[in-house]
């Protein structure tokens, strides 16, 4: 059996059973994205997606390992394997040269946000920001220096924010690396001095609502040890999916 390359987004959706992780990785099959299927295994190669060249996979480990072996020579050492954590952990042991897997959490939802999830914060005045890249950069450097989304990166469409009464930006989140079928959130940050007041939740709810209305689904990635963020996103209706990444050209 040989791998078949997929040409359209509809083909990718059908091959992966509309899996939101694979659908997001395909990015509407924008320029440079390629996808393949082999039996029940699917692989999507996405250059410069969330600051990495990613090969996102799905299927049983034996078929996926074979598929990766077939397509890997066409990609290159910059690509990192990504998929469900048990699958990537098994693949890391099967594929010669694969690096150790690094686990994190994918979270997504295709449902309306739970009633009362805003916690009475609807009137705080969250809005899409204009001309505020410098302010966003300052806030991220202070409140979330490890954020993967920062102003100026390719794929970041817009930033939402909330200001304190004096005008200072105190919370933000980005619409970043979204695609037609999955809105993606990144760069979530709240100033340390105002944490615990619901500002971050209000910004997240605003962005989640906007992206759900536009794309039908909302997703993000979060570190496994970030319990506060996992709790916040869970209260907003997001489901946790343990995933992992591993270097292929290790």
C-alpha positions in Angstrom: 0.0 0.0 0.0 1.3 3.4 -0.9 0.6 6.8 0.5 -1.9 9.0 -1.3 -1.5 12.8 -1.2 -4.6 14.8 -0.4 -5.3 17.9 -2.5 -8.3 19.6 -0.8 -9.5 20.5 2.6 -12.6 18.4 2.1 -10.3 15.4 1.5 -8.4 16.1 4.7 -11.6 16.4 6.7 -12.9 13.1 5.4 -9.6 11.3 5.9 -9.2 12.4 9.6 -12.9 12.2 10.5 -13.0 16.0 11.0 -10.4 15.7 13.9 -10.0 19.4 15.0 -6.2 19.0 15.6 -5.6 17.7 12.0 -8.1 20.2 10.6 -6.3 23.1 12.3 -2.9 21.8 11.1 -4.2 21.8 7.5 -5.0 25.5 7.8 -7.5 25.4 4.9 -4.7 23.9 2.8 -3.0 27.3 2.4 0.2 27.5 0.4 2.9 25.1 1.5 0.6 22.8 3.5 0.6 19.1 2.3 -1.3 16.1 3.6 -1.2 12.3 3.0 -3.2 9.2 3.9 -2.1 5.6 4.2 -4.8 3.2 5.4 -6.2 4.9 8.5 -3.1 7.0 9.1 -3.1 10.7 8.2 -0.2 13.2 8.2 -0.4 17.0 7.6 2.8 19.0 7.0 2.3 22.6 8.0 5.3 25.0 7.5 5.6 27.9 10.0 2.5 27.0 12.1 2.6 28.4 15.6 6.3 29.1 15.2 7.2 25.6 14.1 7.2 23.4 11.0 4.8 20.7 12.1 3.9 17.2 10.9 0.7 16.4 12.6 -0.4 12.8 12.6 -3.3 10.5 13.5 -3.9 6.7 13.3 -2.4 3.5 14.6 1.3 3.7 15.3 2.3 1.1 12.8 0.6 2.8 9.8 1.6 6.3 11.0 5.3 5.2 11.3 5.2 3.9 7.8 3.5 7.0 6.5 6.0 9.3 8.3 8.9 7.2 6.8 7.5 7.8 3.3 6.9 11.5 3.5 9.8 12.5 5.8 12.3 12.7 2.9 10.2 15.3 1.2 10.1 17.6 4.3 13.3 18.0 6.2 14.8 18.2 9.6 12.9 21.4 10.7 9.6 19.5 11.0 8.4 18.3 14.4 6.0 15.4 14.9 2.8 16.3 16.7 -0.2 14.3 17.7 -2.0 12.5 20.6 0.5 11.9 23.4 0.4 8.1 23.4 0.8 8.0 19.7 3.8 10.4 19.6 5.4 8.5 22.5 5.2 5.2 20.7 6.4 6.8 17.4 9.4 8.3 19.2 10.5 4.7 20.0 9.8 3.4 16.5 11.3 6.2 14.3 15.1 6.3 14.0 16.5 9.7 15.0 13.3 10.9 16.7 13.9 13.1 19.8 12.2 12.6 23.1 8.5 13.7 23.2 7.4 16.9 24.9 3.9 16.8 26.3 1.4 19.6 26.5 -2.4 20.0 26.2 -4.6 20.8 23.2 -8.0 22.2 24.2 -11.0 22.8 22.0 -14.7 23.3 22.0 -17.5 23.4 19.4 -20.2 24.2 21.9 -21.7 27.5 23.1 -19.9 28.8 26.2 -21.5 27.7 29.5 -24.2 30.1 30.9 -22.6 32.3 33.5 -19.0 31.6 32.3 -18.3 35.3 32.1 -18.8 35.6 35.9 -20.6 39.0 35.5 -17.6 40.5 33.6 -19.5 41.2 30.4 -19.4 45.0 30.8 -15.7 45.4 31.3 -15.2 46.7 27.8 -13.0 44.1 26.1 -12.4 45.0 22.4 -10.3 44.3 19.4 -7.2 46.5 19.7 -5.9 48.8 17.0 -2.3 50.2 16.9 -1.5 48.6 20.3 1.3 46.2 19.4 3.8 48.0 21.6 1.5 47.9 24.6 0.7 44.2 24.0 4.4 43.4 23.7 5.1 45.2 27.1 2.3 43.3 28.8 3.4 39.9 27.4 7.0 40.5 28.4 5.9 41.2 32.0 3.0 38.8 32.4 3.7 35.9 30.0 7.3 36.1 28.7 7.1 32.5 27.4 4.0 33.3 25.2 4.3 31.8 21.7 2.3 34.6 20.2 3.8 38.1 20.2 3.0 41.1 18.0 4.5 41.0 14.5 4.6 37.2 13.9 3.1 35.8 10.7 -0.3 34.2 11.3 -1.4 36.6 14.0 -4.6 38.3 12.8 -5.5 40.6 15.7 -5.3 41.2 19.5 -8.1 41.7 22.0 -7.6 43.6 25.1 -9.1 45.0 28.3 -7.9 48.3 29.9 -7.9 49.4 33.5 -9.9 52.6 34.3 -6.6 54.6 33.8 -6.2 53.3 30.3 -3.4 50.7 31.0 -3.7 47.5 29.0 -4.1 44.7 31.7 -5.3 41.7 29.8 -4.9 40.4 26.2 -5.4 37.4 23.9 -4.7 36.9 20.2 -6.6 35.5 17.3 -3.6 33.6 15.9 -3.1 30.8 13.3 -6.8 30.4 12.9 -8.1 28.7 9.8 -11.5 28.5 8.2 -12.8 25.6 10.3 -10.9 26.2 13.6 -10.4 29.5 15.4 -7.1 29.5 17.4 -6.3 31.5 20.6 -2.8 32.3 21.8 -0.9 35.0 23.7 -3.3 35.0 26.7 -1.9 37.3 29.5 -3.1 39.2 32.5 -1.0 41.8 34.4 0.2 40.3 37.7 -1.2 43.2 39.7 -4.8 42.5 38.7 -5.0 38.7 38.5 -7.9 37.0 40.2 -10.4 39.8 39.2 -11.8 38.0 36.1 -10.0 40.1 33.5 -8.4 37.2 31.8 -11.6 35.3 31.7 -13.4 38.2 30.2 -10.9 38.6 27.4 -10.9 34.9 26.7 -14.7 34.8 26.6 -14.7 37.7 24.2 -12.2 36.0 21.8 -13.8 32.5 22.2 -17.2 34.0 21.3 -15.9 35.8 18.3 -13.9 32.9 16.9 -16.7 30.4 17.6 -19.1 32.6 15.6 -16.7 32.9 12.7 -15.1 29.4 12.6 -17.5 27.0 14.4 -14.7 25.7 16.8 -12.2 27.3 19.1 -8.9 25.7 20.2 -5.6 26.6 21.9 -2.5 24.9 23.4 -1.5 25.1 27.1 1.4 23.8 29.2 0.4 20.7 31.2 1.6 22.3 34.5 -0.3 25.6 34.0 -3.2 24.6 36.3 -4.7 28.1 36.5 -5.0 28.3 32.7 -6.4 24.7 32.4 -9.0 25.6 35.0 -10.0 28.9 33.3 -10.4 27.2 29.8 -12.2 24.3 31.4 -14.8 26.7 32.9 -15.2 28.2 29.5 -16.2 24.8 28.2 -13.0 23.6 26.6 -12.1 19.9 26.6 -8.5 18.7 27.4 -6.7 16.5 24.9 -3.1 15.4 25.9 -0.8 15.8 22.9 3.0 15.8 22.4 5.6 16.9 19.9 9.0 15.3 19.0 11.8 16.4 16.8 12.3 14.1 13.8 15.8 15.1 12.8 17.2 14.6 16.2 
